[in-house]
Amino acid sequence: MNDTYIPDNPLIVQSDHSLLLEVHSPRSEAVREAIAPFAELVKSPEHIHTYRITPLSIWNARAAGLNTTAMIAVLQQYAKYPVPEGVAQEIEALGRRYGLAVIERDDAGLVLRVADAPLAELLVRDRRVAPLLDGRLSELCFRIKLGVRGLLKQALVAIGYPADDLAGYAEGQELLLQLRTVTRSGEAFSVRPYQWEAAAAFYQDGAVQGGSGVIVLPCGAGKTIVGMAVMAQVQENTLILSTSRTSMEQWRRELLDKTDLAPEAIAEYSSQRKDTGPVTLATYQMLTYRPSREEDFVHFGLFHARSWGLIIYDEVHLLPAPVFRITAELQSRRRLGLTATLIREDGLEVDVFALIGPKRYDVPWRELEGQGFIAAADCTEVRIAQTPARDMEYALAPRQQQFRLAAENPRKVNVVEALLRQEAGHRILVIGEYLSQLQELADTTRFPLLTGKTPQMERERLYKSFREGTVPGLVLSRVGNFAVDLPDADVLIQVSGKYGSRQEEAQRLGRVLRPKRDGRRARFYTLVSLRTCEEDFARHRQLFLTEQGYSYRIEGEG
């Protein structure tokens, strides 16, 4: 036990539950591996990485089988200074709460078992939990009402007693699927070690302790491959939900290229066709369509159209609230969430934990970069002054119009032209928020423009042309944020963004992080108007990149 100052130890445990890790210590890698299961990485710049211990991080660790004694022992083993007593007590208290309530199945349905009489009395008097219970079977056991397994888990997390769900899963229809060793396109293929580890951490050999949860991997690290590896383990009909038609097509392309599935085994449920099959692809937008706010979501029937053994939620950090609602009813199906970041701008990480499942696996961006699985990247902010007249227009504009005025600074077009000359010969994406600005950039650069209004077939044709090298660059609206498979893109110029969204920054950086055949570094430019609110939002986005360990350079007139 560490109760003295040990200078060679690289970890500082602070009473606010933050952990500071000295990166250059010979022991830092061992410490990182030891604390990662129960502490969330907050930021990872050059010298000191910051982690934080939260209720969710403790409960995720407990769900993965780690006990509180082991967590506290890790802190004591590696701490430079004595571990604050309050931190150890909080870990013990939070960790003890996980599993005091257990959901199980008996011959008549689902039951909730609790550890002691005081907790039982607390639950029957709680306004969120009590309506979901259907009578007491014994002092410590309750019958659960039909169809409320997910709602009960949400309620228990909300009051600080997350349930250990051991009720298991319904069997889905069989899906015979094998991963290829040589792709249909003729290239050697194998699942990377970390992708297998992620799939195994989710499935847990079919045990009731596995089968639900979230895999966190950087953009470009092959989350689709992890999904396919899980499908190969489960071997049951699978519903795959994604953010766009482009994402659907990427899943289809990858499944056909890297598995032995026949084309007719992959169905599409979209506005064009309403088919289902052993593997069915759909979008969140399709599922959340309803004729009016007063009417039901007409496509939720898809969740019950077949006997699904697995539902994959791609980009789970963007899961719409209505899909959370239906997911609460789907707790008997295996549920896999895939994401590059569990940050949700709406703060619903707790609902992801309750309804999709705990975090099963993650790996830092820079670790995969060091292993060559994603490209190294240089991030540069280019600050651009406006004209005096534009500055005055900005100053006089209503607050809600100022951001757009800053974002559409006309001088950004000249900077884009200069960057294109500087990056000539590279594969370039220009991405932004406002269509009039993007149209001007497309006219100037002579790159094709893709927006939400671009027909899907035309999008696929242009993406294919970019991949084949016949188109050197593309101008993209927000459609470029997600699931655009352009592995050779190595330069991204962001002319405007969605305020200070860290989600968007992660997604856009991910567009250029696929490893390059020649090992070249990716470059990520953000254009920011001086003396405007855009600077403030850029600082927020910049913080995300530096937290991930990327160097961030500022150029221009600032």
C-alpha positions as CSV (number, residue, x, y, z in Angstrom):
1,M,0.0,0.0,0.0
2,N,1.3,3.4,-1.0
3,D,1.2,5.8,2.0
4,T,4.4,7.8,1.2
5,Y,5.9,9.8,-1.6
6,I,7.3,7.5,-4.3
7,P,9.0,9.7,-7.0
8,D,9.3,6.9,-9.6
9,N,5.6,6.3,-9.7
10,P,3.9,8.2,-12.6
11,L,0.3,8.6,-11.3
12,I,-1.1,11.4,-9.2
13,V,-4.6,10.7,-7.7
14,Q,-6.5,13.9,-6.8
15,S,-9.3,14.3,-4.4
16,D,-11.6,15.5,-7.2
17,H,-11.4,11.9,-8.7
18,S,-9.1,13.0,-11.5
19,L,-5.9,11.0,-12.3
20,L,-2.8,12.6,-13.8
21,L,-0.4,10.2,-15.6
22,E,3.1,11.3,-16.5
23,V,3.5,9.9,-20.0
24,H,7.3,9.8,-20.2
25,S,7.7,7.6,-17.2
26,P,9.0,4.0,-18.0
27,R,6.0,2.7,-16.1
28,S,3.3,4.9,-17.9
29,E,2.2,2.2,-20.3
30,A,1.6,-0.4,-17.5
31,V,-0.3,2.3,-15.5
32,R,-2.4,3.2,-18.6
33,E,-3.4,-0.4,-19.1
34,A,-4.2,-0.8,-15.4
35,I,-6.4,2.2,-15.0
36,A,-8.2,2.2,-18.4
37,P,-10.8,-0.3,-17.3
38,F,-12.2,2.0,-14.5
39,A,-11.2,5.5,-15.5
40,E,-12.2,7.6,-18.5
41,L,-9.5,9.3,-20.5
42,V,-10.4,13.0,-20.5
43,K,-7.4,14.4,-22.4
44,S,-4.0,13.2,-23.6
45,P,-1.7,16.0,-24.7
46,E,2.1,15.6,-24.9
47,H,3.2,15.2,-21.3
48,I,0.4,14.6,-18.8
49,H,-2.7,12.5,-19.5
50,T,-5.8,13.2,-17.5
51,Y,-8.3,10.5,-16.5
52,R,-11.4,10.8,-14.4
53,I,-13.2,8.3,-12.2
54,T,-17.0,8.6,-12.6
55,P,-20.0,6.5,-11.5
56,L,-20.3,5.3,-15.1
57,S,-16.6,4.4,-15.4
58,I,-16.9,2.4,-12.2
59,W,-20.0,0.6,-13.3
60,N,-18.5,-0.2,-16.7
61,A,-15.6,-1.8,-14.9
62,R,-17.8,-3.8,-12.6
63,A,-19.9,-5.0,-15.6
64,A,-16.6,-6.2,-17.1
65,G,-15.9,-8.2,-13.9
66,L,-13.4,-5.9,-12.1
67,N,-13.9,-5.6,-8.4
68,T,-13.3,-2.4,-6.3
69,T,-10.5,-4.0,-4.3
70,A,-8.5,-4.4,-7.5
71,M,-9.2,-0.8,-8.7
72,I,-8.1,0.7,-5.4
73,A,-5.0,-1.5,-5.4
74,V,-4.0,-0.2,-8.8
75,L,-4.1,3.4,-7.6
76,Q,-2.2,2.5,-4.4
77,Q,0.5,0.6,-6.4
78,Y,1.2,3.4,-8.9
79,A,0.4,6.6,-7.1
80,K,3.3,9.1,-6.5
81,Y,1.5,10.5,-3.4
82,P,-0.9,8.8,-1.0
83,V,-4.3,8.1,-2.5
84,P,-6.9,10.4,-1.0
85,E,-9.1,8.4,1.4
86,G,-12.3,9.9,-0.1
87,V,-11.4,8.6,-3.6
88,A,-11.0,5.0,-2.3
89,Q,-14.2,5.3,-0.3
90,E,-16.1,6.6,-3.3
91,I,-14.8,3.8,-5.6
92,E,-15.9,1.2,-2.9
93,A,-19.3,2.8,-2.5
94,L,-20.1,3.1,-6.2
95,G,-18.7,-0.3,-7.0
96,R,-20.7,-2.0,-4.3
97,R,-23.9,-0.6,-5.8
98,Y,-23.4,-2.4,-9.1
99,G,-25.2,-5.8,-8.9
100,L,-27.2,-5.1,-5.7
101,A,-30.1,-5.4,-8.1
102,V,-30.1,-8.4,-10.5
103,I,-32.5,-9.1,-13.3
104,E,-33.0,-12.8,-13.9
105,R,-35.4,-15.1,-15.7
106,D,-37.6,-17.8,-14.2
107,D,-40.3,-20.1,-15.7
108,A,-42.9,-17.3,-15.5
109,G,-40.9,-14.4,-16.8
110,L,-38.5,-11.8,-15.4
111,V,-37.7,-11.2,-11.8
112,L,-35.7,-8.5,-9.9
113,R,-33.7,-9.8,-7.0
114,V,-32.1,-7.3,-4.6
115,A,-29.4,-7.8,-2.0
116,D,-31.1,-6.6,1.2
117,A,-34.3,-5.5,2.7
118,P,-33.5,-1.7,2.9
119,L,-32.9,-1.7,-0.9
120,A,-36.1,-3.6,-1.5
121,E,-38.0,-1.0,0.5
122,L,-36.3,1.9,-1.3
123,L,-37.3,0.5,-4.7
124,V,-41.0,-0.2,-3.9
125,R,-41.3,3.4,-2.7
126,D,-39.4,5.0,-5.7
127,R,-41.8,6.7,-8.1
128,R,-39.6,5.6,-11.1
129,V,-39.1,1.9,-10.1
130,A,-42.3,1.0,-8.3
131,P,-44.7,1.2,-11.4
132,L,-42.5,-1.3,-13.2
133,L,-42.8,-4.0,-10.6
134,D,-45.7,-6.5,-10.7
135,G,-45.8,-7.7,-7.1
136,R,-43.5,-9.2,-4.5
137,L,-42.5,-12.8,-4.8
138,S,-40.5,-12.7,-1.5
139,E,-38.9,-10.2,0.7
140,L,-36.0,-9.6,-1.8
141,C,-37.6,-10.7,-5.1
142,F,-40.1,-8.9,-7.3
143,R,-41.9,-9.9,-10.5
144,I,-41.1,-7.5,-13.4
145,K,-44.0,-6.3,-15.6
146,L,-44.0,-7.4,-19.2
147,G,-42.0,-5.3,-21.6
148,V,-40.3,-3.0,-19.2
149,R,-36.9,-4.6,-18.8
150,G,-35.2,-1.6,-20.4
151,L,-37.3,1.0,-18.6
152,L,-36.4,-0.7,-15.3
153,K,-32.7,-0.6,-16.1
154,Q,-33.0,3.1,-16.9
155,A,-34.8,3.8,-13.7
156,L,-32.3,1.8,-11.6
157,V,-29.3,3.7,-13.1
158,A,-31.1,7.0,-12.5
159,I,-31.3,6.3,-8.7
160,G,-27.7,4.9,-8.6
161,Y,-28.3,1.1,-8.4
162,P,-27.5,-0.2,-11.9
163,A,-28.8,-3.7,-12.5
164,D,-26.7,-6.7,-13.4
165,D,-28.9,-8.1,-16.2
166,L,-28.5,-11.9,-16.3
167,A,-31.8,-12.6,-18.0
168,G,-30.1,-13.7,-21.2
169,Y,-31.3,-13.3,-24.8
170,A,-33.9,-14.8,-27.2
171,E,-32.5,-16.9,-29.9
172,G,-32.7,-15.4,-33.4
173,Q,-33.0,-17.1,-36.7
174,E,-29.8,-18.8,-37.8
175,L,-27.4,-16.9,-40.1
176,L,-24.5,-19.0,-41.4
177,L,-21.7,-16.5,-41.9
178,Q,-17.9,-16.9,-42.3
179,L,-15.3,-14.3,-42.6
180,R,-13.0,-14.6,-45.7
181,T,-9.2,-14.8,-45.6
182,V,-9.1,-13.4,-49.2
183,T,-11.6,-10.7,-50.0
184,R,-13.9,-10.9,-53.1
185,S,-11.7,-8.2,-54.5
186,G,-8.7,-10.5,-54.2
187,E,-6.8,-9.0,-51.3
188,A,-5.6,-10.9,-48.2
189,F,-7.9,-10.2,-45.2
190,S,-7.6,-10.8,-41.5
191,V,-9.2,-9.3,-38.5
192,R,-6.7,-7.2,-36.5
193,P,-5.9,-8.4,-33.0
194,Y,-7.7,-5.4,-31.3
195,Q,-10.7,-6.0,-33.5
196,W,-10.9,-9.6,-32.3
197,E,-10.4,-8.5,-28.7
198,A,-13.3,-6.1,-29.1
199,A,-15.6,-8.7,-30.6
200,A,-14.7,-11.2,-27.9
201,A,-15.2,-8.7,-25.1
202,F,-18.7,-8.1,-26.4
203,Y,-19.8,-11.7,-27.0
204,Q,-18.0,-13.4,-24.1
205,D,-18.5,-16.8,-25.7
206,G,-22.3,-16.4,-25.6
207,A,-22.5,-16.0,-21.8
208,V,-25.4,-13.9,-20.4
209,Q,-22.8,-11.5,-19.0
210,G,-22.0,-10.5,-22.6
211,G,-24.2,-9.8,-25.6
212,S,-24.9,-6.2,-25.0
213,G,-22.6,-3.1,-24.9
214,V,-20.5,-0.6,-26.7
215,I,-17.2,-0.8,-28.6
216,V,-15.3,2.5,-28.8
217,L,-12.7,2.7,-31.6
218,P,-11.3,5.7,-33.5
219,C,-12.6,6.6,-36.9
220,G,-10.7,4.6,-39.5
221,A,-9.9,1.8,-37.0
222,G,-12.4,-0.6,-38.6
223,K,-15.6,-0.6,-36.5
224,T,-17.4,-2.3,-39.3
225,I,-15.0,-5.2,-39.2
226,V,-15.7,-5.5,-35.4
227,G,-19.4,-5.7,-36.2
228,M,-18.8,-8.4,-38.8
229,A,-16.6,-10.4,-36.3
230,V,-19.4,-10.3,-33.8
231,M,-21.9,-11.4,-36.5
232,A,-19.6,-14.4,-37.2
233,Q,-19.7,-15.3,-33.5
234,V,-23.4,-14.9,-33.0
235,Q,-24.5,-16.6,-36.3
236,E,-28.0,-15.2,-36.1
237,N,-30.1,-12.8,-38.2
238,T,-28.8,-9.3,-37.8
239,L,-30.4,-5.8,-38.1
240,I,-27.8,-3.0,-38.8
241,L,-28.9,0.6,-38.1
242,S,-26.7,3.4,-39.4
243,T,-26.8,7.1,-40.0
244,S,-27.2,7.4,-43.8
245,R,-27.7,5.6,-47.1
246,T,-24.0,6.1,-47.7
247,S,-23.3,4.2,-44.5
248,M,-25.7,1.4,-45.5
249,E,-23.9,1.0,-48.8
250,Q,-20.5,0.9,-47.0
251,W,-21.9,-1.9,-44.8
252,R,-23.2,-3.8,-47.8
253,R,-19.9,-3.4,-49.7
254,E,-17.9,-4.6,-46.7
255,L,-20.2,-7.6,-46.0
256,L,-20.0,-8.7,-49.6
257,D,-16.3,-8.2,-49.8
258,K,-15.2,-9.8,-46.5
259,T,-17.8,-12.5,-45.7
260,D,-19.3,-15.4,-47.6
261,L,-22.8,-13.9,-47.6
262,A,-24.6,-14.0,-50.9
263,P,-26.0,-10.6,-52.2
264,E,-29.6,-11.8,-51.7
265,A,-28.9,-12.4,-48.0
266,I,-28.5,-8.6,-47.4
267,A,-31.8,-6.7,-47.5
268,E,-32.5,-3.0,-47.5
269,Y,-35.3,-1.3,-45.5
270,S,-35.5,2.2,-46.9
271,S,-37.8,4.7,-48.6
272,Q,-37.1,2.9,-51.9
273,R,-37.8,-0.6,-50.7
274,K,-39.1,-2.3,-47.6
275,D,-37.3,-5.7,-47.7
276,T,-36.0,-7.7,-44.8
277,G,-33.6,-10.6,-44.9
278,P,-31.0,-12.5,-42.8
279,V,-29.0,-9.2,-42.7
280,T,-31.1,-6.1,-42.9
281,L,-29.8,-2.6,-43.3
282,A,-31.7,0.5,-42.3
283,T,-31.1,4.1,-41.2
284,Y,-32.1,6.0,-38.1
285,Q,-33.8,8.6,-40.3
286,M,-36.0,6.0,-41.8
287,L,-37.0,4.5,-38.5
288,T,-37.8,7.8,-36.9
289,Y,-40.1,9.0,-39.7
290,R,-43.7,9.7,-38.8
291,P,-46.3,11.7,-40.7
292,S,-46.8,14.2,-37.8
293,R,-45.8,14.7,-34.2
294,E,-49.1,13.3,-33.1
295,E,-48.8,10.0,-35.0
296,D,-46.8,6.9,-34.3
297,F,-43.4,6.0,-35.8
298,V,-44.7,3.9,-38.7
299,H,-41.5,1.9,-39.3
300,F,-40.9,0.6,-35.8
301,G,-42.4,-2.7,-36.9
302,L,-39.0,-3.5,-38.4
303,F,-37.7,-4.3,-35.0
304,H,-40.2,-7.2,-34.8
305,A,-40.3,-8.1,-38.5
306,R,-37.8,-11.0,-38.0
307,S,-36.4,-12.9,-35.1
308,W,-33.2,-10.8,-34.8
309,G,-30.4,-12.4,-32.8
310,L,-28.3,-9.2,-33.0
311,I,-29.0,-5.5,-33.5
312,I,-26.0,-3.3,-34.4
313,Y,-26.3,0.4,-33.7
314,D,-23.6,2.2,-35.8
315,E,-22.5,5.6,-34.5
316,V,-24.4,4.9,-31.3
317,H,-23.5,8.4,-29.9
318,L,-26.0,9.7,-32.5
319,L,-28.8,7.3,-31.6
320,P,-32.0,9.4,-31.8
321,A,-34.3,9.6,-28.7
322,P,-37.2,7.6,-30.4
323,V,-34.8,4.7,-31.0
324,F,-33.8,4.7,-27.4
325,R,-37.5,4.3,-26.6
326,I,-38.0,1.2,-28.9
327,T,-34.6,-0.2,-27.7
328,A,-36.0,-0.2,-24.1
329,E,-38.4,-2.9,-25.4
330,L,-35.7,-4.9,-27.2
331,Q,-33.6,-6.1,-24.2
332,S,-34.0,-9.7,-25.1
333,R,-32.0,-9.1,-28.3
334,R,-28.2,-8.8,-28.3
335,R,-27.3,-5.2,-28.8
336,L,-23.9,-3.9,-30.1
337,G,-23.1,-0.2,-30.2
338,L,-20.2,1.1,-32.3
339,T,-18.8,4.5,-31.9
340,A,-15.6,6.6,-32.1
341,T,-16.7,8.6,-29.0
342,L,-19.2,8.1,-26.2
343,I,-19.5,11.9,-25.9
344,R,-23.1,12.8,-26.5
345,E,-23.9,16.5,-26.8
346,D,-27.3,15.7,-25.2
347,G,-25.7,14.1,-22.2
348,L,-27.5,10.7,-22.6
349,E,-24.4,8.5,-22.0
350,V,-26.3,7.0,-19.1
351,D,-29.1,5.9,-21.4
352,V,-26.6,4.3,-23.7
353,F,-25.2,2.4,-20.7
354,A,-28.7,1.3,-19.5
355,L,-30.2,0.4,-22.9
356,I,-27.4,-0.6,-25.2
357,G,-25.1,-1.9,-22.5
358,P,-21.8,-1.0,-20.8
359,K,-18.6,-0.1,-22.6
360,R,-17.0,-3.4,-23.4
361,Y,-13.8,-2.2,-25.2
362,D,-11.9,0.9,-26.2
363,V,-8.4,1.9,-27.2
364,P,-6.8,5.3,-27.5
365,W,-6.4,6.9,-30.9
366,R,-2.7,7.5,-30.5
367,E,-2.1,3.9,-29.5
368,L,-3.5,2.6,-32.8
369,E,-1.5,5.4,-34.6
370,G,1.7,4.1,-33.0
371,Q,0.9,0.6,-34.2
372,G,0.3,1.8,-37.8
373,F,-3.4,1.0,-37.8
374,I,-4.5,4.6,-38.3
375,A,-2.6,7.5,-39.9
376,A,-0.6,10.1,-38.0
377,A,-2.2,13.5,-38.4
378,D,-1.1,17.1,-38.1
379,C,-3.8,19.6,-37.1
380,T,-3.6,23.3,-38.0
381,E,-5.9,26.2,-37.3
382,V,-5.7,29.0,-39.9
383,R,-6.9,32.3,-38.5
384,I,-8.2,34.7,-41.1
385,A,-9.1,38.4,-40.6
386,Q,-12.3,39.8,-42.1
387,T,-12.5,43.0,-44.1
388,P,-13.2,46.2,-42.0
389,A,-16.6,46.4,-43.6
390,R,-17.3,42.7,-42.7
391,D,-16.1,43.3,-39.2
392,M,-18.6,46.1,-38.8
393,E,-21.4,44.0,-40.3
394,Y,-20.6,41.3,-37.8
395,A,-20.6,43.8,-34.9
396,L,-24.0,45.1,-35.8
397,A,-25.6,41.7,-36.6
398,P,-28.0,40.0,-34.2
399,R,-26.2,37.4,-32.1
400,Q,-27.9,34.5,-33.8
401,Q,-26.6,35.6,-37.2
402,Q,-23.0,36.3,-36.1
403,F,-21.8,32.7,-36.3
404,R,-22.9,32.3,-39.9
405,L,-21.3,35.6,-40.9
406,A,-18.0,34.5,-39.3
407,A,-18.3,31.0,-40.9
408,E,-18.8,32.5,-44.4
409,N,-15.9,34.9,-44.3
410,P,-15.3,35.5,-48.0
411,R,-11.5,35.5,-47.4
412,K,-11.7,31.8,-46.6
413,V,-12.0,31.0,-50.3
414,N,-8.6,32.6,-51.0
415,V,-7.1,30.5,-48.1
416,V,-8.6,27.3,-49.5
417,E,-7.0,28.1,-52.9
418,A,-3.6,28.6,-51.3
419,L,-3.9,25.4,-49.4
420,L,-4.8,23.5,-52.6
421,R,-1.6,24.8,-54.2
422,Q,0.4,23.9,-51.1
423,E,-1.2,20.4,-51.0
424,A,-1.2,19.7,-54.8
425,G,-1.0,16.0,-55.6
426,H,-2.8,15.0,-52.4
427,R,-6.3,13.6,-52.0
428,I,-8.3,16.5,-50.6
429,L,-11.7,16.9,-48.9
430,V,-13.2,20.4,-48.3
431,I,-16.0,20.3,-45.8
432,G,-18.4,22.9,-44.3
433,E,-21.8,23.8,-43.0
434,Y,-23.4,26.3,-45.4
435,L,-24.5,25.4,-48.9
436,S,-23.9,28.8,-50.5
437,Q,-20.3,28.8,-49.2
438,L,-19.8,25.3,-50.4
439,Q,-21.1,26.0,-53.8
440,E,-18.7,28.9,-54.2
441,L,-15.8,26.6,-53.1
442,A,-16.9,24.0,-55.6
443,D,-17.0,26.5,-58.4
444,T,-13.5,27.8,-57.4
445,T,-11.8,24.4,-56.8
446,R,-13.7,22.6,-59.6
447,F,-14.2,19.8,-57.1
448,P,-17.6,18.0,-57.2
449,L,-20.1,19.2,-54.5
450,L,-22.0,16.6,-52.5
451,T,-24.8,17.7,-50.2
452,G,-27.9,16.1,-48.6
453,K,-29.7,16.8,-51.9
454,T,-27.2,14.9,-54.0
455,P,-29.0,11.6,-55.2
456,Q,-27.6,8.5,-53.6
457,M,-26.4,7.0,-56.9
458,E,-24.6,10.2,-57.8
459,R,-22.9,10.2,-54.4
460,E,-21.7,6.7,-54.8
461,R,-20.4,7.5,-58.3
462,L,-18.4,10.4,-57.0
463,Y,-17.1,8.5,-54.0
464,K,-16.0,5.7,-56.4
465,S,-14.3,8.2,-58.7
466,F,-12.4,9.7,-55.7
467,R,-11.3,6.3,-54.5
468,E,-10.1,5.4,-58.0
469,G,-8.2,8.7,-58.3
470,T,-10.1,10.2,-61.3
471,V,-11.4,13.0,-59.0
472,P,-8.7,14.6,-56.9
473,G,-11.0,16.3,-54.4
474,L,-14.5,16.7,-53.1
475,V,-16.5,19.5,-51.5
476,L,-18.8,18.0,-48.8
477,S,-21.6,19.3,-46.6
478,R,-22.4,17.7,-43.3
479,V,-23.0,14.4,-45.3
480,G,-19.3,14.0,-45.1
481,N,-19.3,13.7,-41.4
482,F,-20.3,10.0,-41.3
483,A,-19.4,6.7,-42.9
484,V,-17.7,8.0,-46.0
485,D,-15.2,5.3,-47.0
486,L,-12.5,7.3,-48.7
487,P,-9.3,5.6,-47.4
488,D,-6.9,7.6,-49.6
489,A,-8.1,11.0,-48.4
490,D,-5.1,12.6,-46.6
491,V,-6.0,16.3,-46.5
492,L,-9.1,17.8,-45.0
493,I,-10.0,21.5,-45.0
494,Q,-12.8,22.4,-42.6
495,V,-14.2,25.8,-43.7
496,S,-17.0,25.9,-41.1
497,G,-18.5,23.6,-38.5
498,K,-21.4,23.0,-36.2
499,Y,-20.5,25.5,-33.4
500,G,-18.1,23.7,-31.0
501,S,-19.2,20.1,-31.5
502,R,-16.6,17.7,-30.4
503,Q,-18.5,14.9,-32.0
504,E,-18.2,16.5,-35.4
505,E,-14.5,17.2,-34.9
506,A,-13.9,13.5,-34.2
507,Q,-15.9,12.4,-37.3
508,R,-14.2,14.9,-39.6
509,L,-10.7,14.1,-38.5
510,G,-11.6,10.4,-38.9
511,R,-12.2,11.0,-42.7
512,V,-8.4,11.2,-43.2
513,L,-7.2,8.7,-40.6
514,R,-7.2,5.6,-42.7
515,P,-3.5,4.4,-42.9
516,K,-1.9,5.3,-46.1
517,R,0.0,2.8,-48.2
518,D,3.1,5.0,-48.3
519,G,2.9,5.9,-44.6
520,R,2.3,9.6,-45.3
521,R,0.8,11.8,-42.5
522,A,-2.7,13.2,-42.7
523,R,-3.3,16.9,-42.5
524,F,-6.4,18.5,-41.0
525,Y,-6.9,22.3,-41.5
526,T,-9.6,24.4,-39.7
527,L,-10.3,27.9,-41.0
528,V,-11.4,30.4,-38.3
529,S,-12.4,34.1,-38.6
530,L,-10.5,36.4,-36.3
531,R,-12.3,38.4,-33.6
532,T,-15.5,36.4,-33.9
533,C,-17.4,33.8,-32.0
534,E,-15.9,31.3,-34.3
535,E,-12.7,31.6,-32.3
536,D,-14.5,30.6,-29.1
537,F,-16.1,27.5,-30.8
538,A,-12.7,26.6,-32.4
539,R,-11.1,26.5,-28.9
540,H,-13.7,24.0,-27.8
541,R,-13.1,21.8,-30.8
542,Q,-9.3,22.2,-30.6
543,L,-9.5,21.0,-27.0
544,F,-10.9,17.7,-28.2
545,L,-8.0,17.2,-30.6
546,T,-5.4,18.0,-28.0
547,E,-7.1,15.7,-25.5
548,Q,-6.6,12.9,-28.0
549,G,-2.9,13.7,-28.1
550,Y,-2.7,15.5,-31.5
551,S,-0.4,18.5,-31.8
552,Y,-2.3,21.6,-32.8
553,R,-0.6,24.5,-34.7
554,I,-2.1,28.0,-35.2
555,E,-1.2,29.9,-38.3
556,G,-2.3,33.2,-39.9
557,E,-3.0,36.6,-38.6
558,G,-3.7,35.8,-34.9
